[in-house]
């Protein structure tokens, strides 16, 4: 018994000495220049361009990263006509995804929806049409009456739905936008900007890809063939890779479009506001998309083959923690610099316990020579508690029990 007591005392002394020694080293480790900083994500710089467009405002962005490749008066507040319906569609698809409504639901037509002018499918008060057909009418023919009927169905009333639109705009950071209706007819205070239109278009295309199926329909019919639908986006017939999205025209807004297209894995969104004619609208969108596809490409951003999968933990209940790399698999690059992408992993030699899952412990840097393009986090994939006297004592007792066995 005396030998066991002496053994336990000696082991406890060793444990305490070890803990005191590691705590004494803490300041040295904290001063390590490799300590990770919380670095926000960067963004690829927009390319240089020397062309102007026959419109009041415009912007070209990469759909995947949101990188701006061209802009003209992009933050100027303007009416946006039926491009408003992008937000109406976004909220509708969100309700579909949440299971609140279904494509087979019959949407009733109110007197208010019937009263909408402009583009329409001549809905009658009391008429009902499936949500699927209503979406076709909105996406293909830009029907104002269908847009308001759907807004009333989703929100309960158009005013409530418009508040939902403004709340979503605020959530997306659309600071130049205020909606007054669900269809885009000219109304005092109903304004947005090219940048905000690109933002909500990107949100739609990234998270509700089914909208492409509707927006890519060239012709269709409703009411058992009695109503003909023809798409207002003529780029569907003239531009290779076009995927959508929405046109719009009113006396105050001029002629507008938010056009999306994809080629060779590169997805672009071109917004044109305030053109003088349909011809100039489509020419401006074509110029923007051509510029993007001619000058940029997505390059595979592969991690180095020796990128660590774990990181040593100092004073932790585990020796190492598994790592999660949040870097993308591709990076937007100018075509003439596509071969110069550098991917660098920055990690300290070890991290101090405790470690919590999701905590940033390192950084992946994407660079082109001396120019940093983007940064992404390396995070801990699990929790690792810090060593404590109680934990060490428990391990000691467990080991002694095992030895006795």
C-alpha positions in Angstrom: 0.0 0.0 0.0 2.9 2.4 0.9 4.4 1.8 -2.6 1.1 2.5 -4.3 0.6 5.8 -2.3 4.2 6.9 -3.1 3.5 6.1 -6.8 0.3 8.1 -6.8 2.0 11.1 -5.1 4.9 11.1 -7.6 2.5 10.8 -10.6 0.4 13.7 -9.3 3.5 15.8 -8.8 4.6 15.1 -12.3 1.2 16.0 -13.7 1.2 19.3 -11.7 4.7 20.1 -12.8 3.7 19.5 -16.4 0.7 21.7 -16.2 2.7 24.5 -14.6 5.4 24.2 -17.3 2.9 24.4 -20.1 1.1 27.5 -18.6 4.5 29.2 -18.3 5.0 28.6 -22.0 1.7 30.2 -22.9 3.1 33.7 -23.4 5.8 32.4 -25.7 3.3 30.6 -27.9 0.9 33.5 -28.0 3.7 35.7 -29.3 4.2 33.4 -32.3 4.2 35.5 -35.4 2.2 32.7 -37.2 -0.8 33.4 -35.0 -3.9 33.6 -37.2 -5.8 36.8 -37.7 -9.5 37.0 -38.6 -9.1 38.1 -42.2 -12.2 39.1 -44.2 -12.6 37.6 -47.7 -11.1 39.6 -50.5 -12.5 39.9 -54.0 -11.0 39.8 -57.5 -10.4 43.3 -58.9 -12.6 44.3 -61.8 -11.0 44.2 -65.2 -10.1 47.4 -67.1 -12.6 48.2 -69.9 -12.9 51.2 -72.3 -16.4 50.9 -73.7 -19.6 52.8 -72.9 -23.1 51.6 -73.3 -26.3 53.2 -74.7 -28.2 53.2 -71.4 -28.5 55.1 -68.2 -27.0 52.5 -65.9 -25.5 49.1 -66.1 -23.4 46.4 -64.3 -21.8 43.1 -65.1 -21.0 40.6 -62.4 -19.8 37.0 -62.0 -22.7 35.1 -60.7 -20.7 32.7 -58.5 -18.4 35.2 -56.7 -20.4 38.4 -57.2 -17.3 40.1 -58.6 -18.0 43.3 -60.5 -16.5 43.3 -64.0 -18.1 46.4 -65.4 -20.3 49.2 -64.0 -21.9 52.4 -65.2 -23.9 54.5 -62.7 -24.5 51.3 -60.9 -25.7 52.9 -57.7 -28.0 55.5 -59.3 -31.6 55.1 -58.0 -33.9 54.5 -60.9 -37.3 52.8 -61.7 -36.7 49.2 -62.9 -40.0 48.4 -64.4 -40.8 44.6 -64.6 -37.4 43.6 -63.3 -39.2 44.2 -60.0 -40.7 40.7 -60.6 -37.3 39.1 -59.9 -38.0 39.9 -56.2 -41.6 38.7 -56.5 -40.3 35.4 -58.0 -37.6 35.1 -55.3 -40.2 35.3 -52.5 -42.5 32.9 -54.3 -39.7 30.3 -54.7 -38.7 30.7 -51.1 -42.3 30.0 -50.1 -42.3 26.9 -52.4 -39.0 25.7 -50.8 -40.5 26.2 -47.3 -43.5 24.0 -48.2 -45.9 26.9 -47.6 -47.3 26.6 -51.1 -47.2 24.2 -54.0 -47.0 24.5 -57.8 -50.3 22.7 -58.1 -52.1 25.2 -55.9 -54.8 27.2 -57.5 -54.2 30.9 -57.2 -57.4 33.0 -57.1 -57.7 36.3 -59.0 -58.9 39.4 -57.1 -60.4 42.5 -58.5 -57.2 44.3 -57.6 -55.0 41.9 -59.6 -57.4 42.1 -62.5 -57.1 45.9 -62.5 -53.4 45.9 -63.4 -52.5 47.4 -66.7 -49.5 46.9 -69.0 -48.4 43.4 -69.8 -51.0 40.9 -68.7 -52.7 37.6 -69.5 -56.2 39.1 -69.0 -57.1 37.4 -65.8 -60.7 37.8 -64.7 -61.9 38.4 -61.1 -62.8 35.0 -59.5 -60.7 33.0 -62.1 -58.3 30.5 -60.7 -55.1 29.3 -62.3 -52.4 27.0 -61.0 -49.3 28.6 -59.5 -47.2 26.8 -62.1 -49.1 28.5 -64.9 -49.0 31.8 -63.1 -45.2 31.5 -62.9 -45.0 30.8 -66.6 -47.1 34.0 -67.2 -44.7 36.1 -65.0 -41.5 34.7 -66.4 -42.4 34.4 -70.1 -44.9 37.2 -70.7 -44.1 39.5 -67.7 -47.8 39.5 -66.8 -48.6 42.2 -64.2 -51.9 40.7 -63.3 -50.4 37.3 -62.6 -47.6 38.9 -60.5 -50.0 40.6 -58.3 -52.3 37.6 -57.9 -49.3 35.5 -56.8 -48.2 38.3 -54.5 -51.6 38.2 -52.8 -51.5 34.5 -52.6 -48.1 34.3 -50.9 -48.4 37.4 -48.7 -52.2 37.6 -48.1 -52.4 41.0 -49.8 -50.1 43.0 -52.0 -49.2 45.6 -49.3 -48.1 42.8 -47.0 -46.2 41.2 -49.8 -44.5 44.5 -50.7 -43.3 44.8 -47.1 -41.8 41.3 -47.5 -40.1 42.5 -50.7 -38.6 45.5 -48.8 -37.5 43.3 -45.9 -35.8 40.9 -48.3 -34.1 43.8 -50.0 -32.7 45.0 -46.7 -31.6 41.5 -45.8 -29.7 41.3 -49.1 -28.0 44.7 -48.6 -29.9 46.4 -51.4 -29.5 49.9 -50.0 -30.8 51.8 -53.1 -34.0 49.8 -53.3 -37.6 50.5 -52.2 -40.6 48.7 -53.6 -44.1 50.0 -53.8 -45.7 47.2 -55.8 -45.1 43.6 -56.8 -45.2 44.0 -60.6 -43.0 47.1 -61.4 -45.6 49.5 -62.8 -44.4 53.1 -62.4 -45.2 54.4 -58.9 -43.7 57.2 -56.9 -40.8 55.9 -54.7 -40.6 52.6 -56.5 -36.8 52.6 -57.2 -33.7 50.4 -57.3 -30.3 50.4 -58.9 -28.3 48.3 -61.4 -26.2 47.0 -58.5 -29.2 46.0 -56.4 -30.9 44.4 -59.4 -27.7 42.3 -59.9 -27.8 41.4 -56.2 -31.3 40.0 -56.2 -30.8 38.4 -59.6 -27.8 36.6 -58.2 -29.7 35.5 -55.1 -32.4 34.0 -57.3 -30.1 32.2 -59.7 -27.8 30.8 -57.1 -30.5 29.5 -54.7 -33.5 28.8 -56.9 -32.1 27.4 -60.1 -35.6 26.2 -61.1 -36.3 29.7 -62.2 -34.1 29.0 -65.3 -36.6 26.4 -66.4 -39.3 29.0 -66.5 -37.2 31.9 -67.9 -35.8 29.7 -70.8 -39.3 29.0 -72.2 -39.6 30.6 -75.6 -43.3 30.0 -76.2 -46.1 28.2 -74.3 -49.8 28.3 -73.8 -52.3 28.6 -71.0 -56.0 27.9 -70.7 -55.8 24.7 -72.8 -54.1 26.6 -75.6 -56.4 29.6 -75.6 -53.7 32.0 -74.3 -50.4 32.3 -76.1 -47.2 33.1 -74.3 -44.1 34.5 -76.0 -40.9 35.3 -74.1 -40.1 39.0 -73.9 -36.3 38.2 -73.6 -35.3 38.0 -77.3 -31.7 37.0 -76.3 -33.1 33.5 -75.9 -33.0 33.2 -79.7 -29.9 35.3 -80.4 -27.3 34.7 -77.6 -25.5 31.4 -77.0 -25.7 30.3 -73.4 -28.5 32.7 -72.3 -30.3 31.4 -69.2 -32.7 34.3 -68.3 -33.7 36.4 -66.5 -36.1 39.3 -66.8 -37.0 42.2 -69.0 -38.9 45.4 -68.2 -40.2 48.5 -69.9 -42.2 51.5 -68.6 -42.2 55.2 -69.6 -40.2 56.2 -66.5 -37.8 53.3 -66.3 -37.1 53.1 -70.0 -36.1 49.7 -71.5 -34.4 47.4 -69.1 -33.1 43.8 -68.7 -31.3 41.6 -66.2 -29.7 39.0 -68.5 -27.9 35.8 -67.3 -25.8 33.5 -69.3 -23.4 30.6 -68.9 -20.5 29.4 -71.0 -17.7 26.9 -70.1 -18.5 27.0 -66.4 -18.5 30.8 -66.2 -21.9 32.3 -65.2 -22.5 36.1 -65.7 -25.3 38.5 -64.9 -25.6 41.7 -67.0 -28.0 44.4 -65.9 -29.0 47.2 -68.3 -31.4 50.0 -67.1 -32.8 53.0 -69.0 -32.1 52.1 -72.6 -33.9 54.0 -75.3 -35.2 50.9 -77.2 -35.4 47.2 -77.1 -32.7 47.0 -79.7 -30.3 49.1 -77.6 -31.2 47.1 -74.4 -30.3 43.7 -76.1 -27.2 45.2 -77.7 -26.0 46.6 -74.4 -26.6 43.3 -72.6 -24.8 41.4 -75.4 -21.8 43.7 -75.2 -21.5 43.2 -71.5 -21.8 39.4 -71.7 -19.4 39.2 -74.6 -16.9 41.3 -72.7 -17.1 39.0 -69.7 -16.8 35.7 -71.6 -13.9 37.1 -73.8 -11.8 38.3 -70.8 -12.5 36.1 -67.8 -12.6 32.4 -66.9 -13.0 30.2 -63.8 -9.8 28.6 -62.9 -9.6 25.5 -60.7 -8.3 26.5 -57.3 -6.7 23.3 -56.0 -5.2 23.1 -52.5 -1.6 22.1 -52.3 -1.2 18.3 -52.1 0.6 18.7 -48.8 -2.2 20.8 -47.2 -2.5 19.5 -43.6 -5.7 17.7 -42.6 -5.0 18.2 -38.8 -3.4 20.8 -36.6 -1.5 20.2 -33.4 -3.3 21.3 -30.2 -1.4 22.8 -27.3 -2.6 21.8 -23.8 -5.7 20.0 -25.2 -7.4 16.8 -24.3 -6.5 15.7 -27.9 -3.1 16.1 -29.6 -4.6 17.4 -32.8 -7.8 18.8 -34.3 -9.3 18.0 -37.8 -9.4 20.9 -40.2 -12.1 22.1 -42.6 -11.1 24.1 -45.7 -13.7 26.6 -46.8 -11.9 27.6 -50.0 -13.8 27.4 -53.3 -13.0 24.9 -56.1 -12.7 27.7 -58.7 -11.6 31.3 -58.9 -12.5 34.0 -61.4 -9.4 35.2 -63.3 -8.6 37.3 -66.3 -7.9 34.9 -69.1 -4.4 36.2 -69.8 -3.5 35.5 -66.1 -5.3 32.1 -65.7 -2.0 30.2 -65.4 -0.6 32.3 -62.6 -3.1 31.5 -59.8 -1.3 30.7 -56.5 -3.0 28.9 -53.6 -1.2 29.2 -50.3 -2.2 27.6 -46.9 -1.3 29.5 -43.8 -1.4 27.7 -40.5 0.4 28.1 -37.1 2.5 25.2 -35.8 -0.2 24.5 -33.2 -3.4 26.0 -31.7 -4.1 26.7 -28.1 -6.8 24.7 -26.4 -9.8 25.0 -25.9 -10.8 24.7 -29.6 -14.4 25.1 -30.7 -15.9 23.6 -33.9 -16.0 26.3 -36.6 -13.3 28.4 -35.0 -10.9 30.0 -37.6 -7.4 28.6 -37.2 -5.8 29.4 -40.5 -6.3 31.0 -43.9 -6.2 30.0 -47.6 -4.9 32.8 -49.8 -5.5 33.0 -53.5 -3.1 35.3 -55.3 -1.8 36.4 -58.6 1.8 37.2 -58.2 1.9 40.0 -55.5 -1.8 40.7 -55.8 -4.0 39.0 -53.4 -7.3 37.9 -55.0 -9.3 36.2 -52.2 -8.9 34.8 -48.7 -10.8 31.9 -47.2 -11.0 30.5 -43.7 -9.5 27.2 -42.4 -11.7 26.2 -39.4 -11.6 23.5 -36.7 -13.9 20.6 -37.6 -14.4 19.5 -33.9 -14.2 20.6 -30.3 -11.1 20.0 -28.3 -11.2 20.8 -24.6 -8.3 22.3 -22.6 -6.4 20.1 -20.2 -7.4 20.5 -16.6 -6.2 19.1 -13.3 -9.4 17.1 -13.0 -9.0 15.6 -16.5 -5.4 14.6 -15.8 -6.3 13.2 -12.4 -9.0 11.1 -14.0 -6.6 9.8 -16.6 -4.1 8.9 -13.9 -6.7 7.0 -11.8 -7.9 5.2 -14.9 -4.4 4.1 -15.8 -3.8 2.9 -12.2 -7.0 0.8 -12.4 -5.9 -0.7 -15.7 -2.5 -1.5 -14.2 -4.1 -3.3 -11.2 -6.2 -5.3 -13.6 
